[in-house]
Amino acid sequence: MARTVIVTGGAGFIGSHVMERLLSQGDYVVCLDSFDEAYPPALKRANIRSVSSHERFVLAQGDIRDRAFLEQTFSRYSFDAIVHLAALSGVRDSLAKAALYEEVNIRGTLNLLEAARDHSIKKLVFASSSSVYGLNGKSPLSESQRVDSPISPYAASKIAGELLCHTFSYNYSFQTVALRFFTVYGPRQKPGMAVSLFTSRIDRGEEVPVFGDGTSVRDYTYVGDIVNGIEAALSYQGAPFDVFNLASGQEVGLNTLVSLIEGGLGKKARVEHLPPHPGDVFGGSGDFSKARALLGYQPQVDISKGISLFVEWYRNARAAVPRT
């Protein structure tokens, strides 16, 4: 049966892919997005161009910090579920804008939980982050590990979001599922993120900033696999509150990532080595065994294939920009 789902941050990188999936399955989708200046709003509008004229798609432009706007939106539609992706992202920016991250990521999440409670919505899927593991992380990172030592305001805001989800689920009898994303990449990735930034700079012959000696590792997870995990979480009928890692399970070094992008573009990188940045967590791979057991989650795209798909998209997107 078709559902009506509100996707916050729907015009963003992950959100636009989620909406495409939901619409392809016959669901009705309301895209809530503020089109803020975190990155160019024109890119966000391009993200949703393919769905904007869909008969089951509605755009609700506004801010999750605006309680009056949320009340108006939630009163207008009868939602079966919320996919809450709207957030300020990025560890480094959060160190300089901690108060703003608190407003958007914590207070905004609280506003949505209150809207879910007030309008009897029974499911909320919350986008958390692998950064919550902070200094407690021991690879592979699992949900059983402690998350009480974050080293950035961004990570702290995601821990707070998880705790709020638990609190509301316990007190108001609706299900919340927190998904800890591990370094998501793929088509439409935000320009300042590593894969997107490295690709564009290598392509233009510009220096690629590598913090540290390039041996640090991350778990890079392809956006299509993340969407599969979100879709599974929407259908999950388990505990009232639960937490899952969505990861690839692969440890990929920064030097390896650069090499894969070089191979995809057929160009050599000019690497600029910089000191490690405060707040960065290089925690290794994610253990997704719980998500596999309870959600049926199984990543399909490894890093080599994923970079190839990203470079193909990048070339097509670049070719579509009119030359002046």
C-alpha positions as CSV (number, residue, x, y, z in Angstrom):
1,M,0.0,0.0,0.0
2,A,1.3,3.4,-0.9
3,R,2.6,5.5,2.0
4,T,2.9,9.3,2.4
5,V,6.4,10.1,3.5
6,I,8.0,13.4,4.4
7,V,11.7,13.6,3.6
8,T,13.5,16.4,5.4
9,G,16.5,17.7,3.6
10,G,15.0,16.1,0.6
11,A,16.7,18.3,-1.9
12,G,20.1,17.3,-0.6
13,F,22.5,14.6,-1.7
14,I,21.0,11.6,0.1
15,G,17.5,13.0,0.3
16,S,17.1,13.3,-3.5
17,H,18.1,9.7,-4.0
18,V,15.7,8.6,-1.3
19,M,12.8,10.5,-2.9
20,E,13.5,8.9,-6.3
21,R,13.3,5.5,-4.7
22,L,10.1,6.1,-2.8
23,L,8.4,7.6,-5.9
24,S,9.5,4.7,-8.0
25,Q,7.7,2.4,-5.5
26,G,4.4,4.2,-5.7
27,D,4.7,6.3,-2.5
28,Y,3.7,9.9,-2.1
29,V,6.6,12.2,-1.1
30,V,6.7,15.6,0.5
31,C,10.2,17.2,0.2
32,L,10.9,19.5,3.1
33,D,14.0,21.7,2.4
34,S,15.1,25.2,3.3
35,F,17.5,25.5,0.4
36,D,20.0,27.1,2.7
37,E,23.5,28.4,1.8
38,A,25.4,25.4,3.1
39,Y,26.1,24.8,-0.5
40,P,24.6,26.5,-3.6
41,P,20.8,26.2,-3.6
42,A,20.9,25.9,-7.4
43,L,22.6,22.5,-7.0
44,K,19.9,21.4,-4.6
45,R,17.2,22.4,-7.1
46,A,19.1,20.5,-9.8
47,N,19.1,17.4,-7.4
48,I,15.3,17.3,-7.5
49,R,14.7,18.3,-11.1
50,S,13.9,14.7,-12.1
51,V,11.1,14.4,-9.5
52,S,9.8,18.0,-9.3
53,S,7.0,17.4,-11.9
54,H,6.0,14.0,-10.5
55,E,2.3,13.7,-9.7
56,R,3.0,12.2,-6.3
57,F,5.7,14.8,-5.3
58,V,5.2,18.0,-3.3
59,L,7.8,20.6,-2.3
60,A,7.4,22.3,1.1
61,Q,10.1,24.9,1.4
62,G,10.9,25.9,4.9
63,D,13.1,25.4,7.9
64,I,12.9,22.6,10.6
65,R,13.6,25.3,13.2
66,D,10.3,27.1,12.3
67,R,7.7,25.4,14.4
68,A,4.8,27.3,12.8
69,F,5.9,26.2,9.4
70,L,6.1,22.6,10.6
71,E,2.7,22.7,12.2
72,Q,1.2,24.1,8.9
73,T,2.9,21.3,6.9
74,F,2.0,18.5,9.2
75,S,-1.6,19.7,9.4
76,R,-1.9,19.8,5.7
77,Y,-0.9,16.2,5.0
78,S,-1.4,12.8,6.7
79,F,2.1,11.3,7.0
80,D,2.8,7.7,7.5
81,A,6.5,8.2,8.2
82,I,9.3,10.8,8.5
83,V,12.8,10.3,6.9
84,H,14.8,13.0,8.8
85,L,17.9,13.9,6.8
86,A,17.9,17.6,7.2
87,A,21.0,18.7,9.1
88,L,24.1,20.8,9.0
89,S,26.9,18.3,8.2
90,G,30.6,18.4,8.4
91,V,32.9,18.0,11.4
92,R,35.2,21.0,10.5
93,D,32.5,23.5,10.0
94,S,30.8,22.6,13.2
95,L,33.9,23.6,15.2
96,A,33.4,27.2,13.9
97,K,29.6,27.2,14.0
98,A,28.7,25.2,17.1
99,A,25.7,27.2,18.1
100,L,24.2,27.0,14.6
101,Y,24.7,23.2,14.5
102,E,22.9,23.0,17.9
103,E,19.9,25.0,16.5
104,V,19.5,23.0,13.3
105,N,20.6,19.5,14.3
106,I,19.3,19.3,17.9
107,R,16.4,21.8,18.1
108,G,15.3,21.0,14.6
109,T,15.2,17.3,15.4
110,L,13.2,18.0,18.6
111,N,10.7,20.1,16.6
112,L,10.2,17.1,14.2
113,L,9.7,14.7,17.1
114,E,7.2,16.9,18.6
115,A,5.3,17.2,15.3
116,A,5.4,13.4,15.0
117,R,3.9,13.1,18.5
118,D,1.3,15.8,18.0
119,H,0.1,14.3,14.6
120,S,0.2,10.6,15.6
121,I,3.0,9.7,13.1
122,K,4.2,6.2,14.0
123,K,7.7,6.0,12.3
124,L,10.7,8.3,12.2
125,V,14.0,7.3,10.5
126,F,16.8,9.6,11.8
127,A,20.1,10.1,9.9
128,S,22.9,9.8,12.4
129,S,26.6,9.5,11.7
130,S,29.6,7.3,12.3
131,S,31.3,10.4,13.9
132,V,29.4,9.6,17.1
133,Y,32.0,6.9,17.9
134,G,34.5,9.6,18.5
135,L,37.5,8.6,20.7
136,N,35.8,5.3,21.7
137,G,36.0,3.8,18.3
138,K,37.8,0.5,17.7
139,S,37.5,-0.8,14.2
140,P,35.3,-2.4,13.1
141,L,32.9,0.0,14.8
142,S,29.7,-1.6,16.2
143,E,26.5,-0.3,17.7
144,S,27.5,-1.9,21.1
145,Q,30.4,0.5,21.5
146,R,30.1,3.6,23.7
147,V,29.3,7.0,22.1
148,D,30.1,9.3,25.0
149,S,33.3,10.9,23.7
150,P,32.5,13.0,20.6
151,I,35.2,15.3,19.4
152,S,33.2,17.7,17.3
153,P,29.9,19.6,17.8
154,Y,28.5,17.8,14.7
155,A,29.1,14.4,16.4
156,A,27.6,15.7,19.7
157,S,24.6,16.9,17.8
158,K,24.0,13.5,16.3
159,I,24.3,11.8,19.6
160,A,21.8,14.2,21.0
161,G,19.5,13.5,18.1
162,E,19.7,9.7,18.9
163,L,18.9,10.4,22.6
164,L,15.9,12.5,21.7
165,C,14.6,9.8,19.4
166,H,14.9,7.2,22.2
167,T,13.2,9.6,24.6
168,F,10.2,10.3,22.4
169,S,9.9,6.7,21.3
170,Y,9.8,5.5,24.9
171,N,7.3,8.2,26.1
172,Y,4.9,8.5,23.1
173,S,4.8,5.0,21.6
174,F,6.1,5.6,18.1
175,Q,9.0,3.9,16.5
176,T,12.3,5.7,15.8
177,V,15.2,4.2,14.0
178,A,18.7,5.9,14.0
179,L,21.0,5.0,11.1
180,R,24.7,5.8,11.5
181,F,25.9,6.6,8.0
182,F,29.6,5.9,7.2
183,T,31.1,8.5,4.8
184,V,28.5,8.5,2.1
185,Y,29.5,9.3,-1.5
186,G,28.1,9.0,-5.0
187,P,26.3,11.1,-7.6
188,R,25.2,14.6,-6.3
189,Q,27.6,14.5,-3.4
190,K,28.0,17.9,-1.7
191,P,30.9,19.7,-3.5
192,G,33.1,20.1,-0.4
193,M,33.2,16.4,0.5
194,A,36.3,14.4,-0.2
195,V,35.3,12.3,-3.2
196,S,33.6,15.2,-5.0
197,L,36.3,17.7,-4.0
198,F,39.2,15.4,-5.0
199,T,37.6,14.6,-8.4
200,S,37.0,18.2,-9.4
201,R,40.4,19.3,-8.3
202,I,42.3,16.4,-10.0
203,D,40.2,17.1,-13.2
204,R,41.2,20.8,-13.2
205,G,44.8,20.1,-12.3
206,E,44.6,21.8,-8.9
207,E,46.2,20.7,-5.7
208,V,44.4,18.1,-3.7
209,P,44.4,18.7,0.1
210,V,45.3,15.6,2.0
211,F,45.3,16.0,5.8
212,G,48.0,13.9,7.3
213,D,50.2,11.4,5.4
214,G,47.3,9.8,3.5
215,T,47.4,6.5,5.4
216,S,44.3,7.3,7.5
217,V,41.3,5.1,6.6
218,R,37.5,5.5,6.3
219,D,34.6,3.4,5.4
220,Y,33.2,4.9,2.2
221,T,29.6,3.8,1.6
222,Y,27.9,4.3,-1.8
223,V,24.7,6.3,-1.7
224,G,22.6,3.5,-3.3
225,D,23.5,1.2,-0.4
226,I,22.5,3.9,2.1
227,V,19.1,4.3,0.3
228,N,18.6,0.5,0.6
229,G,19.2,0.8,4.3
230,I,16.8,3.7,4.7
231,E,14.1,1.8,2.7
232,A,14.6,-1.2,5.0
233,A,14.4,0.9,8.1
234,L,11.0,2.3,6.9
235,S,9.7,-1.2,6.8
236,Y,11.3,-2.4,10.1
237,Q,8.9,-3.7,12.6
238,G,11.3,-4.4,15.5
239,A,12.1,-2.5,18.6
240,P,10.4,0.8,19.4
241,F,13.9,2.4,19.2
242,D,16.9,1.0,17.5
243,V,20.3,2.0,16.1
244,F,22.0,0.5,13.0
245,N,25.3,1.1,11.2
246,L,25.0,1.6,7.5
247,A,28.5,0.9,6.1
248,S,30.4,-0.8,3.4
249,G,32.6,-2.8,5.8
250,Q,35.7,-1.8,3.8
251,E,38.7,0.2,5.2
252,V,39.9,2.5,2.4
253,G,43.0,4.6,2.9
254,L,43.1,8.2,1.7
255,N,46.0,7.5,-0.7
256,T,44.0,4.6,-2.2
257,L,41.0,6.9,-2.7
258,V,43.1,9.4,-4.5
259,S,44.6,6.6,-6.7
260,L,41.1,5.3,-7.6
261,I,40.0,8.8,-8.7
262,E,43.1,9.3,-10.7
263,G,42.4,6.0,-12.5
264,G,38.8,7.0,-13.2
265,L,39.8,10.4,-14.6
266,G,43.0,9.3,-16.3
267,K,44.8,12.2,-14.7
268,K,47.5,12.4,-12.0
269,A,46.8,14.2,-8.7
270,R,48.9,17.1,-7.3
271,V,48.8,16.3,-3.6
272,E,49.2,18.9,-0.9
273,H,49.9,17.4,2.5
274,L,48.4,19.3,5.4
275,P,48.4,18.7,9.2
276,P,45.6,16.6,10.5
277,H,42.5,18.7,11.2
278,P,41.0,19.0,14.6
279,G,37.7,17.0,15.0
280,D,38.4,14.5,12.3
281,V,37.8,10.9,13.2
282,F,39.5,8.2,11.2
283,G,37.9,5.2,12.8
284,G,38.2,2.5,10.2
285,S,35.3,0.3,9.0
286,G,31.8,-0.1,10.2
287,D,30.3,-3.4,11.4
288,F,26.9,-3.7,9.7
289,S,26.1,-7.3,10.9
290,K,23.2,-6.0,13.0
291,A,21.7,-4.2,10.0
292,R,22.2,-7.3,7.9
293,A,20.5,-9.5,10.4
294,L,17.5,-7.3,11.2
295,L,17.1,-5.1,8.1
296,G,18.4,-7.4,5.4
297,Y,21.0,-4.7,4.6
298,Q,23.9,-5.8,2.4
299,P,26.1,-3.3,0.6
300,Q,26.3,-3.9,-3.2
301,V,28.8,-1.4,-4.4
302,D,32.5,-1.6,-3.4
303,I,34.8,1.4,-3.6
304,S,36.2,0.7,-7.0
305,K,32.8,0.4,-8.6
306,G,31.5,3.3,-6.6
307,I,34.3,5.7,-7.7
308,S,33.7,4.6,-11.3
309,L,30.0,5.4,-11.0
310,F,30.8,8.8,-9.4
311,V,33.3,9.8,-12.1
312,E,30.9,8.8,-14.8
313,W,28.2,11.0,-13.2
314,Y,30.7,13.8,-12.7
315,R,31.7,13.8,-16.4
316,N,28.0,13.9,-17.5
317,A,27.2,16.7,-15.0
318,R,30.2,18.7,-16.1
319,A,29.3,18.2,-19.8
320,A,25.8,19.5,-19.1
321,V,27.0,22.9,-17.8
322,P,26.9,25.5,-20.7
323,R,30.3,26.8,-21.6
324,T,30.7,30.6,-21.6
